[in-house]
Amino acid sequence: MFAICLEASHAKGMGHLFRMLNFKNYLDKQNEKYIFLIKNNDKTKEILKNNNIKFEIVNLDDYKSNWEKDIIEKYNLQYWINDRLNTDKEHSENVVSKGIKLITFDDLGSGAILSNSNICGLFFNEKNLFGKKVLKGTDYLILNNEIDKYKRERNKLNNILVTLGGSDTYGITIKVLKLLKKHNIKATIHIGPSFNHKEELDKELTNDYEVINFIPSLIEEFVKYDLAITGGGVTPFEANASGLPCLIIANELFEIQNGEYLDSIGSSKFLGYHNEIDNKVFSTINDLDLNSMSKNGMKHLDTKGCKRIYKEIKKYE
């Protein structure tokens, strides 16, 4: 049985949760059992309840009581997965002391060194990655296999989607909308479940911009568009894998290398960090070679990450 321990919130974003929901779907196909371990966050709880997923609320900031031991014994766990970015060594010691396997995702914390596998699908230039085994690169990136149903090659720019994360912590959607208005570019704007800038957005909206939210599948929504303006998390990888080119703006510093990587393979254009957006592309947006960008995305990215990761984990049996 797997423990899937993650952090998701307005501040942290919801990407960790959505990644683990994709991995959970693969575990379901393998008839594996699991328990989600989360902080007490209303949106996370709502999503898990709506998906009929069993979970427990835990105090991830408690490094002294060894609550991990109780969870491991209660569920007779074999594997512990952390999707939290920075885990503490004391926490990892509590897990591995019970003789189970520790797998962590994109972990730069002190606890990573004790992991059996540190799976780093989104680290390309980072040298200080620790773990008994580090699995690095897009082969180990978890992408929704729904992508395979909606792949299509883009050729001409007709419809643009703006989607800057479930929470858009820094309100970059507003900055992008102002740039689109300045260059008379129409677009559809997607806002996520934790978007807290609705009042600012409403002030800037005109009839040229439709707002969508709470859509059941962003992957399915992608098929309607020829270009997306996104953050630098998993979204542009999912979009590019489906053939949808992106203009990428990094919400966080660690997203910069993601944008640079996708720019380097020719599937997206990286516009920089959110407080210093390179806006020149907006004046020449119709000159983008969408067909080349679309083909490059589908060539370099696939949806087999879950299978590769699961295969590696099961080697520990």
N, C-alpha and C positions, 0 to 999 in steps of 0.2 A: 504494500500500500504506500501511496505517495502523500506527503505533506506538501502543499503548495502555499508557501508563505510569501506574501507580497504587500507592498504599500501602494495605495492609490488614493489621490485626493485632488482638490483644486490646485494646491501648491505643487504636488509631485506629478500631477497629470494622471490620466487614466490608462496610459499606454501599457503599464505593467499588468494591469488587470486584463486588458484585451489580449495581450500576448499569451497570458496563461489560460485564458478561455479557449484560444486556438489550440494550445497544447493539450488542454483537457479534452477537446474533441478527438484528438488523436488517441489519447489514453482510453477514451470510451470505445474506440474501434478495436483496441487491444484487450478489452475487458479488464482493464486495470481499475482499482479503486483509489480514491483520493479524498482528502479533506483540505479545504481552503482555510488558511489562517490569516486573519486581517485585523487591522486597527478598526476602531469603532467609527466608521465613516458611513453616513446615511446613503450616499449615492452608491458606494460599493456594495453595501448590504442589499439595496434595492435591486441592483443588477443581478447579484447572485441568487436572490430569492426568485426573481422573474425567470431565471434559467434553471430553477429547481436544483441548485447546487448546495451541498452541505458545507457549512462553514462554522468556525469558531472565532470569537473575538479574543485577541490576545494583546498583551502589553509589550510591544516590540522594543520599548525603551527600558525594559526591566532586564538587567544583566546579572542580577544577584540571586533571584529566587529559584532559578533553574526550572522555570515553567515548561521548558522544552522537554525535559525528562518525563513529566506527567503526560504531555501530549503523545510522545513516542510510545509510552507504555499503554496508554488508553487505546490507541489505534493499532498497536503492533506494527509500527511503521518500518519499512525497509529503505525508503528513500526520502530525503528532505530537500526540497527545491526552494531556493531563495531568489526572488525577483525584486530586489530592494536597492540595487546600485551600491550601497555602502553598508556592509555588515560588519559587526564588531567581533573581534577575536574571541571574546568571552562567550558570545552566543554560539559561535562555531564550535568551540570546545565543548559546550554543553551538548550539542548535537552529536558530534563524532564520538564522544565518550560512551555513548550507548551502542556503538558498533554499527551504526547505519551509515549509508552513503550520503554525502552532502554534495549537491549540485547547485551551482549559483550562476546567475546570468549577469553579465556585464558588471562584475563586482570589482570595485576599486578600494573596498574597505580592508581593514586589517584581518577580517575573518576569511578573506578569499584564499589565503595561503593554505588553509586547512581543507579546502574543498577537493573532492575527488575530481571534479571537472568544473572549470570556470568557462562558461560558454559565452563567447564574446563576438556575436554576430555583427555588432555595430562598432567595433573598434578596429581601425585600419592602420593607424600610425602609432598607437599607444604601445610603448615598450615595457612599461611597468605593470604587467599583468601577471597575477600569481594564482597558483593552484597546482595540485599534483599533475593535472593535465589541463592545458589551455586549448580550447577549440575556438579558432579565430577565423573570421571572415563570413561572407554572405552565404556560404554553404550551410551555416548554422544559424541563419536568420529565420525566425518563425514568421511565416506569412500565411495568411488565410487561404486555404485551398479553394475557397469559393472563387478566387481569382481566375482559376482555370476555366470557369464557365463563362467569364465575361471578357476574355482577351479580345482585343481588336487593334488593328493597325490604324494609326491616325495619319491623315494626309493634309487636311485643310483646317484652319482655325475658324470655327463657328461658335463654339460654346466654351466658356471659361468657368471653372469652379474655384472658389476661395474656401479653403478649409484649413484652419490654423490650430487645430487641436481641440480636444474635448473641453478644456478649460480656458485656453488662450490666456494664460496668466498675465501677460503684459499688454493685452489689448491690441495686438498687432493687426487684427482684422480692421480696426479703425484706420490705422496708417495705410494699409493696402487700399481700402476703399477710397481714401482721399487721393491716392496716386492714380487709381483707375478713373476717378472722376476728372482729374486734371488732364488725362490723355483721352477722354471720351471713350473708354473701353467698358463695355457692358459685361456683367458677370452675375453668376448665382453665388450667394454667400451661405455657406453652411456653418451653423454654430452648434456646439456640442452641449451635453447635459449639464456641464458645470460652468457655462459661459456667464460671466458676471459684468459684461459691458453693454448690456442691451440698451440702456438709456443713451449712451454715447452713440451707439450704432444707429438708433432710430433718428437721431438728430442729423446724421449724415446721409441717410438713405434718400434716393430719388426713385422715380418709376423705372429707371434702367436697371435696378438691382432687386432681384427676388431673394428672400431669405428663407432657408429651409432648416429645419431642426428635427431631432428625434426620428430620423429616418431609420428604418429597420436594418439596412445594409449599405454602408458607405461603398463597399466593393461594387455592389449592383448599381449604385448611383454613378460611379465613375464612368460607366459605359456611355453615358449621355454626353460626355465632355471630350474636348480635344486638347485641353491644357488645364492644369491645376496649379494653384498657388498654395503652397503648403509650408508647414514647419519642417524641422529637420529630424523628426523622430522616425517612426516606422511607416507613417502614411506615404511619404514619397516612394519608398521601396515597394509598397503594395501597389501604388499607382503605376510606377514604371514597369513592374512585373506584368501588369495587365495591359501595357502598351500606352498608358497615359503619361505624356511628358509633364514635367513640373518646373515651376520656378520656386526655389527653396529659400526660405528665410529662417535662420537658426533662432529658435526661442531661447535656448540655453547654450552656454559655451561648448558643452560636450557635443552639441549637434553640428558644430561647424565642420568637423571631419566627415560627418555623414553627407552634408551638402557638397563638400569638396570631392568626396568619392564618387557620388552620382554624376557630378559635373565631369569628372575625369573619364568616366565610361561613356559619356555622351548621351545619357538618357534624361538629363535635367540641366538647368542652369542655376548655379548657386549665387544668390544675391547678397550674401553676407549675414552678419549678426543683426538682430532686430533694431538696435539703436544706431546703426549706420548702413541702412539698406542702399545698395547700388541700384538706383532707379532708372538707369539708362535704357534697360531692356523694354521698359514700358513705351518708349517712343518709337521702338522698332519691333514691336511684338509680332507684327505680321511677317517679319523676315525670318522668324525661327524656322529651322528645318525640322518640322514636326515629324516627318516620315522617318528620317534618320534617328531622331531621338526615340521615337516609338519602337523601332526595330531593336535599338541598342538595349532598351529596358527589358524587352522580352528575351533577348539573347543572353543577358548576363544574370538575370534573376529568375528563380523558380520557387515552387511551393513545397519542396521536399525537405525543408529544414527539420520539421518535427520528426520525420522518419529517421534522418541521420542522427539526431540527438537521442531519440529513444534507443536506437541501435547501440550507441555508445554507452548509455546508461545501463543497459541490460548486460553489457560485458562484465559488470561488477558482480553479477550473481555467482 
